[in-house]
Structures are given as structure tokens and as C-alpha cells.
Amino acid sequence: MDEKKIETIESFCAEDTAALGERVGQLAKPGEVYTLIGDLGVGKTVFTQGLAKGLGITEPVNSPTFTIVQVYEEGRLPFYHFDVYRIGDVEEMDEIGYEDYIYGQGVCLIEWANLIEEILPERYICVTIEKDLEKGFDYRRITIERVG
């Protein structure tokens, strides 16, 4: 796959991460798929909450760890938030009808997408959040890349 780096952003606090997510949400287009990669506790949910806010969603957004997908329809575009951390097999994605979401007209965000790489669409936007403790406990390096 051809990966093209869009940008790398330094975040020094949760508010920075949320603000970046909000900016991404404001720019998101129908049918876009975002993958969100990062260790536990790096701020994936904070980024996602910002993205939802950027889409105009006002209801609380939490990680759908046990339901796999959470659907929000009140914003300017439908928002489909996946957390596939606990998925045992990609066949579970078929059972929930993931294609209807991923190939739909909403915005799809998939946390832990590296676990289901084989069923990701040909094109998506990968957001990677990394800690660097040498730069501080709250520091995050957020890289956004276009894939495909």
C-alpha cells in the first residue's frame, strides 16, 4: 500500500488531542474511514470525542469496547465508532455488518484497526497516537497518514 504522511502533530495535553480530533471531525467527508492506533491510555477516546464534537455530536461518546460499534446520528454526518480490541476473529465483523458502516455515507473510526487489517477498505486515513515519556507524561505524537 502506498502511504502518504499528511502531518505529525505534537500534543502536550488531552485538550490538544481533543482539539485535533475536533478539527479532523470538522473536515471529515461522507464515506471516510479513520483507523486509530495506539497503546492503552494514549488518548484514543479523547481524540474520538473531539472528532465527534467536530461532527456536531453533543451526546457523550465513550469507547464501545464491549459492543464493538456505537452509532451516532445526530451530527452533520452519521458517525460509526468501532473498538475492535476484544474481537476474537474478523468473522465477528461480518456478524455485525461492518461493510454497511465502512462503505456507507457516514464517518467511520476504528480503534485497534491493526487487528482487522485484512478487511479494511483500500483507502483510509490512519491516525497513530504515541507517547514519548522523555518529552513529558502528557506528551503525544499524533501522525495522520492517508493509506491507499
Legacy VTK file of the C-alpha trace (Angstrom):
# vtk DataFile Version 3.0
C-alpha trace
ASCII
DATASET POLYDATA
POINTS 148 float
0.000 0.000 0.000
1.118 3.490 -0.744
1.170 5.542 2.450
1.362 9.310 2.349
2.042 11.235 5.522
-0.384 14.094 5.907
1.006 15.556 9.109
2.529 14.895 12.508
1.227 16.920 15.432
2.643 17.277 18.926
0.071 17.228 21.698
1.080 18.389 25.163
-2.220 17.699 26.934
-5.592 15.982 26.481
-7.103 19.289 25.341
-4.630 19.429 22.410
-5.567 15.875 21.406
-9.293 16.643 21.616
-8.827 19.846 19.588
-7.038 17.925 16.835
-9.845 15.365 16.794
-12.386 18.183 16.555
-10.535 19.713 13.598
-10.488 16.311 11.859
-14.224 15.952 12.516
-14.943 19.370 11.046
-13.078 18.412 7.852
-14.418 14.837 7.601
-16.303 13.882 4.459
-19.020 11.258 3.861
-17.614 7.751 3.465
-14.256 8.453 5.117
-12.739 5.733 7.273
-10.254 6.585 10.020
-8.191 3.989 11.806
-6.915 4.823 15.274
-3.786 3.064 16.509
-2.139 3.463 19.897
-1.432 1.720 23.159
-3.894 1.658 26.047
-4.119 5.057 27.693
-2.608 7.196 24.906
-5.769 9.212 24.277
-7.694 7.354 21.575
-11.018 8.055 23.272
-10.100 11.725 23.812
-9.285 12.065 20.089
-12.540 10.294 19.190
-14.592 12.563 21.458
-13.034 15.556 19.717
-13.809 14.110 16.292
-17.432 13.543 17.307
-17.652 17.133 18.542
-16.293 18.309 15.189
-19.134 16.393 13.528
-21.639 18.222 15.726
-22.392 15.315 18.062
-23.288 16.505 21.543
-24.168 13.234 23.277
-21.472 11.515 25.374
-19.014 9.447 23.322
-17.346 6.506 25.013
-15.320 3.615 23.684
-17.638 0.767 22.561
-15.251 -1.890 23.876
-17.949 -4.468 24.620
-20.424 -3.616 21.833
-17.790 -3.286 19.055
-19.684 -0.448 17.322
-21.523 2.631 18.567
-23.644 4.646 16.128
-24.218 8.400 16.465
-26.632 10.003 14.020
-27.258 13.475 15.421
-24.285 15.235 13.793
-23.850 16.631 10.296
-22.837 13.094 9.207
-23.533 9.716 10.833
-20.584 8.614 12.969
-19.704 4.937 13.407
-17.233 4.335 16.222
-15.688 0.857 16.348
-13.468 -0.598 19.056
-12.197 -3.975 17.896
-9.791 -4.560 20.804
-11.771 -7.525 22.124
-12.634 -9.046 18.765
-11.643 -12.704 18.567
-11.871 -13.158 14.811
-12.579 -10.902 11.841
-15.693 -13.022 11.179
-17.262 -11.210 14.132
-17.109 -8.070 11.987
-19.237 -9.806 9.342
-21.785 -10.665 12.025
-22.303 -7.001 12.886
-22.492 -5.966 9.226
-19.338 -3.840 9.275
-19.475 -3.279 5.499
-22.696 -1.265 5.862
-20.786 1.148 8.102
-17.377 1.182 6.416
-18.792 1.592 2.921
-21.671 3.847 3.982
-22.036 7.609 3.787
-21.068 8.332 7.366
-17.687 8.753 9.017
-16.194 5.577 10.423
-13.495 5.461 13.110
-11.945 2.114 14.070
-9.877 1.820 17.243
-7.287 -1.010 17.214
-7.770 -1.339 13.435
-4.432 -3.142 13.145
-6.309 -6.216 14.453
-8.576 -6.297 11.369
-6.209 -5.032 8.654
-7.294 -7.700 6.182
-10.834 -6.308 5.960
-10.045 -2.595 5.905
-11.054 -0.716 2.761
-8.464 0.038 0.095
-8.310 3.689 1.179
-8.455 5.080 4.692
-6.807 7.601 6.971
-4.579 6.174 9.700
-4.191 8.136 12.946
-1.401 6.882 15.203
-1.000 8.230 18.744
2.299 7.593 20.530
3.705 8.548 23.929
7.243 9.841 24.426
7.888 9.956 28.155
11.159 11.814 27.606
9.039 14.773 26.476
6.628 14.528 29.406
3.850 12.331 30.779
1.110 14.093 28.775
3.084 14.438 25.526
1.710 12.648 22.453
2.966 12.454 18.869
-0.028 12.099 16.552
0.650 11.069 12.974
-2.047 11.200 10.319
-1.405 9.253 7.119
-3.514 8.585 4.047
-3.366 4.919 3.022
-4.229 3.645 -0.473
LINES 1 149
148 0 1 2 3 4 5 6 7 8 9 10 11 12 13 14 15 16 17 18 19 20 21 22 23 24 25 26 27 28 29 30 31 32 33 34 35 36 37 38 39 40 41 42 43 44 45 46 47 48 49 50 51 52 53 54 55 56 57 58 59 60 61 62 63 64 65 66 67 68 69 70 71 72 73 74 75 76 77 78 79 80 81 82 83 84 85 86 87 88 89 90 91 92 93 94 95 96 97 98 99 100 101 102 103 104 105 106 107 108 109 110 111 112 113 114 115 116 117 118 119 120 121 122 123 124 125 126 127 128 129 130 131 132 133 134 135 136 137 138 139 140 141 142 143 144 145 146 147
